[in-house]
Amino acid sequence: MDPPDLAEVTEALECMVDDPYRVGEIIDGLRDQVRKGPPRTESVDPNDAIAEEIGIVRGERSKHRVSVQILLADGMPPVYGDRVHLQQAC
């Protein structure tokens, strides 16, 4: 059996620590869909949502040696929607 890749394990743990509420938000969203509840809507900064999503996939990007360059527009107005759904669309 091969020894675990400690760099990969560390990166996965960092992702979990960086965004501890993400999993809870996804689970709550799934529960709402099952219950046919109304979507959770809030004011969302599009730049923040994109940056968060890119951070979440950091481990997969590193593992596959993929780099991402983002150019975000300053002063974007917030959008009103479900943050998790918007991030999933990124």
N, C-alpha and C positions, 0 to 999 in steps of 0.2 A: 504494500500500500504506500502510495506517495505521501510525503509529508504535506501538511496544508500550506497553501500559499499565504504566508502571514501578511504580505502587502495587500492582497485582495481582501483578507479578513478585516484588516485594519480599515481599509477604505469602506467596506460595507458597514462596519460599526460607526464610522464617522458620518456616513449618510444617515443612519438611523438617529444619531445624536443631533445632527444638524437640523432635522425637521421632525421632532417627535410627534407633532399633531397630524402630520400628513396621513398616516395609516388610519388614525381615528376618523379623519374627514372622509376618507374613501369608504370606510365601513359605514359611517353614517349615511353617506350618499347612496350606497347600495341598499341600506335598510329603507331609505325613503322611496327608492324606486320599487322595491318589493311591496311596500305599503301603499304605493301610488300617492305618496305625499307630495306636497308642493316642493319645487326645487328651492334650495337654499340660495337666496340671492343677496348680494352685497356689492358695495362699491369696490372695484378691483383695479389696481394700477396695472395696465397691460405689461409695462416693462418689468415690474416686480414678478408678475406671474411667469413670464418667459424666463427670467433669470433663475427663479426658483426651480422651474422644470429642468433647465439645463444643469443645475446643480444636482438635482436628484439622480440624473442619469450619468453622473460623473464617473462612477465605478465602471459601468459598461463601456463608456467612451475610452477610459484608460486601458481596460482589458483588451479592447480591439484596436487600440492606437488610433482613435478618431479624435481629431481636434475640431472645435467649433468656434467660430468667430461670429459674434453678434454685434450688430450695429443698431442700437435702439434710439428712437427719436426722443429728444428732450421735450418736456411739456405736454406729453400725451394726456388727453383727458381720461378720467377713469371710465370704465365700462361697468354696467350693472349686470351681474350674473352670478352663476355658481362658480366659485374659484376653482374647485377641483375639476369640473367639467371643462372650464376654459383651459386649464393646464393640460388636460388630457388631449385637447385639440391641437396643442402646440406641436 
